[in-house]
């Protein structure tokens, strides 16, 4: 029986919309041809169907055209299993950095305004801007301390979004 791990043997997962439009290479086609040969050897394909699918593999131009050829031969375990590659990690880090900048601005803006007002109206008096500074700094500190959790959460959201997009696309289409 063909293993769902076959997709890990590809340099770029052809089920991933980010790679579906890439040109298929000889090694990509060979992986699919080997899977078809195994399915034929197991008696799950008739000779005519093997020939049709083999022709389709040879005619495939992009990676996105390959998964439909094997869709009824490889067991599916729920949703598409995409892995967090470098592009997903970079996108998640970029989103974290945006969150950190927003947290910094949410801290600096009210804090600076309050301290400037205090300095102009009552220098040396009761430091009431601390009532603004302390709570707004907690959000910034929380964002910095939870960096890894935020990045991992963003990666999961990105992968989930890509999975839903992949399920919406007709086979062979690319984003």
For each residue, the residues with C-beta under 8 A, 3 or more apart:
1: 42 75
2: 6 35 38 39 70 73 74 75
3: 6 74
4: 7 74 75 76 77 81
5: 8 9
6: 2 3 9 10 31 35 70 74
7: 4 10 13 14 15 67 81
8: 5 13
9: 5 6 31
10: 6 7 13 14 28 31 63
11: 25 27 28
12: 16 19 22 63
13: 7 8 10 16 19 82 83
14: 7 10 19 20 24 28 63 64 66 67
15: 7 20 67 80 82 166
16: 12 13 19 20 82 162 166
17: 20 64 162 165 166 169 174 175
18: 87 162 175
19: 12 13 14 16 22 63 64
20: 14 15 16 17 62 63 64 166 169 172 173 174 175
21: 62 63 64 174 175
22: 12 19 62 63
23: 61 62 63
24: 14 28 29 60 61 62 63 65 66
25: 11 28 29
26: 29 30
27: 11 30 31
28: 10 11 14 24 25 31 32 63 66
29: 24 25 26 32 33 57 58 60 66
30: 26 27 33 34
31: 6 9 10 27 28 34 35
32: 28 29 35 36 57 60 66 69 70
33: 29 30 36 37 54 57
34: 30 31 37 38
35: 2 6 31 32 38 39 70 73 74
36: 32 33 39 40 45 50 53 54 57 69 70 73
37: 33 34 40 41 50
38: 2 34 35 41 42
39: 2 35 36 42 44 45 50 73
40: 36 37 43 44 45 47 50
41: 37 38
42: 1 38 39
43: 40
44: 39 40 73
45: 36 39 40 49 50 53 73
46: 49 50
47: 40 50 51
48: 51 52
49: 45 46 52 53
50: 36 37 39 40 45 46 47 53 54
51: 47 48 54 55
52: 48 49 55 56
53: 36 45 49 50 56 57 69
54: 33 36 50 51 57 58
55: 51 52 58 59
56: 52 53 59 60 65 69
57: 29 32 33 36 53 54 60 66 69
58: 29 54 55
59: 55 56
60: 24 29 32 56 57 65 66 69
61: 23 24 65
62: 20 21 22 23 24 65 172 174
63: 10 12 14 19 20 21 22 23 24 28 66
64: 14 17 19 20 21 67 171 172 173 174
65: 24 56 60 61 62 68 69 171 172
66: 14 24 28 29 32 57 60 63 69 70
67: 7 14 15 64 70 71 171
68: 65 71 171 172
69: 32 36 53 56 57 60 65 66
70: 2 6 32 35 36 66 67 73 74
71: 67 68 74 171
72:
73: 2 35 36 39 44 45 70
74: 2 3 4 6 35 70 71
75: 1 2 4
76: 4
77: 4 81
78: 81
79: 163 167
80: 15 163 166 167
81: 4 7 77 78
82: 13 15 16 88 159 162 163 166
83: 13
84: 88 89 92 155 158 159
85: 88 89
86: 89 90
87: 18 90 91
88: 82 84 85 91 92 155 158 159 162
89: 84 85 86 92 93 151 155
90: 86 87 93 94
91: 87 88 94 95 154 158
92: 84 88 89 95 96 151 152 154 155 158
93: 89 90 96 97 151
94: 90 91 97 98
95: 91 92 98 99 154
96: 92 93 99 100 147 150 151 154
97: 93 94 100 101
98: 94 95 101 102
99: 95 96 102 103 143 150
100: 96 97 103 104 143 144 147
101: 97 98 104 105
102: 98 99 105 106
103: 99 100 106 107 139 140 142 143 144
104: 100 101 107 108 140
105: 101 102 108 109
106: 102 103 109 110 136 139 140
107: 103 104 110 111 136 137 139 140
108: 104 105 111 112
109: 105 106 112 113
110: 106 107 113 114 132 136
111: 107 108 114 115 129 132 133 136 137
112: 108 109 115 116
113: 109 110 116 117
114: 110 111 117 118 128 129 132 133
115: 111 112 118 119 129 133
116: 112 113 119 120
117: 113 114 120 121 129
118: 114 115 121 122 123 125 127 128 129
119: 115 116 123
120: 116 117 123
121: 117 118
122: 118 125 126
123: 118 119 120
124:
125: 118 122
126: 122
127: 118 130
128: 114 118 131
129: 111 114 115 117 118 132 133
130: 127 133 134
131: 128 134 135
132: 110 111 114 129 135 136
133: 111 114 115 129 130 136 137
134: 130 131 137 138
135: 131 132 138 139
136: 106 107 110 111 132 133 139 140
137: 107 111 133 134 140 141
138: 134 135 141 142
139: 103 106 107 135 136 142 143
140: 103 104 106 107 136 137 143 144
141: 137 138 144 145
142: 103 138 139 145 146
143: 99 100 103 139 140 146 147 150
144: 100 103 140 141 147
145: 141 142
146: 142 143 149 150
147: 96 100 143 144 150 151
148: 151 152
149: 146 152 153
150: 96 99 143 146 147 153 154
151: 89 92 93 96 147 148 154 155
152: 92 148 149 155 156
153: 149 150 156 157
154: 91 92 95 96 150 151 157 158
155: 84 88 89 92 151 152 158 159
156: 152 153 159 160
157: 153 154 160 161
158: 84 88 91 92 154 155 161 162
159: 82 84 88 155 156 162 163
160: 156 157 163 164
161: 157 158 164 165
162: 16 17 18 82 88 158 159 165 166
163: 79 80 82 159 160 166 167
164: 160 161 167 168
165: 17 161 162 168 169 175
166: 15 16 17 20 80 82 162 163 169
167: 79 80 163 164
168: 164 165
169: 17 20 165 166 173 174 175
170: 173
171: 64 65 67 68 71
172: 20 62 64 65 68
173: 20 64 169 170
174: 17 20 21 62 64 169
175: 17 18 20 21 165 169
